[in-house]
Amino acid sequence: MSTSIRRAALMDAEGHVEAEIGGTGLEASGLWQAVDDAARLLGRPPVHQCEVGLGDALVFAVRDGGRSAVAVTDADATAGLVLYDLRHALRSSGGADA
């Protein structure tokens, strides 16, 4: 995993945490609802990955088949590396094919 990841979690299709690092308490359903609403307003399909800037931190999320991987990182995290790590975590735990 990228060294800039502070907290991360894998969640099943119902949003229950399957695994986590950093004692996260992360929950992704609200995040996915917000990005899907934005995509719908723009006439786009559901979102499969996103990045949210919080000033001193970033939130990254990927999903596949309802399962999600979410991470909170340092503000200077390399997006491609974090997204790769999250997709890899889903894939190795029986999730994402991408």
N, C-alpha and C positions, 0 to 999 in steps of 0.2 A: 504494500500500500504506500501511496505517496506520503512523504514525511510531513506535508502541510495539512493532512487530514487530522482534525481535532477530535471529531466524533463521527460515527457512522453507524448505520443500521440497515439490515435486510428485513423486509416486511413481506408477509404473504398477501394473497389477493384480498383478504378481509382487513388488512392493515395491521395485523398482529406482528409484533417484532419476533423474528426468528433468531436473529443474532445481532449483537451490537458491540461496539468498542467505545470507550469513553463514557459509559453510563448515560447514554443519550436521552432516552425518553422521547426520541424523535418520532414523529407521526407525519405521514405524507399525504393523507387524503385531502386535507385542506389546500395544500400546495397544488396537487393535481387538479382539484376542482377549479382553482383560480386560473391555471395555465390553460386548461381545456376550455373554460369560458372565454378567455381571450382569443384562443384559436378559433372557436366557433364564431365569435363576433367578426373575425377577419375572413371567415369562410374557409378555414384550413382544417385539416384532419386533427385528431387528438395528438397531443404532444408525447414524445417518447423519451425526451431528455430536456433538462432545463438547468439554467444557472441564474441565481439571484444574488445581486450584490447588496451587502449590508453595511458598507463603509469599511469596518474593520474586519469583516469576515465575508465569506461566500458560502452559499448553499448550492449544492449540486444534487440532481436527482435523475435517475434513469428508471425505466420500467419496461417490463415485457410480460405479457400474459397476466397482467394484474399484479404481479410481484414487483416490488420496488427496492432500490438501493438508494440511500440518501446519505450525504456527507456534509458536515460543516468544516470549512477549511480556513486557513489564514487568507488574508486579503490578496496576497500575491501568488496564490496557487496557480499552477499551470492547468488550465481547463482541460485540455486534451488528455493529460496524464490522469487527472482525477476521474474523468468520465470513463476512460479505459479501465481504471481500477474498479470502478463501480460495476461496469458491465462484466468484467472478469469475475468479480465476486458473485454476481447473480448466476453467471454461467457455471462456475465451479460448484455452486450450491444447488445446481439442478434447475436454474432459471434460464436467463436470456440466451438466445442463439446468436445474437448480433455481436 
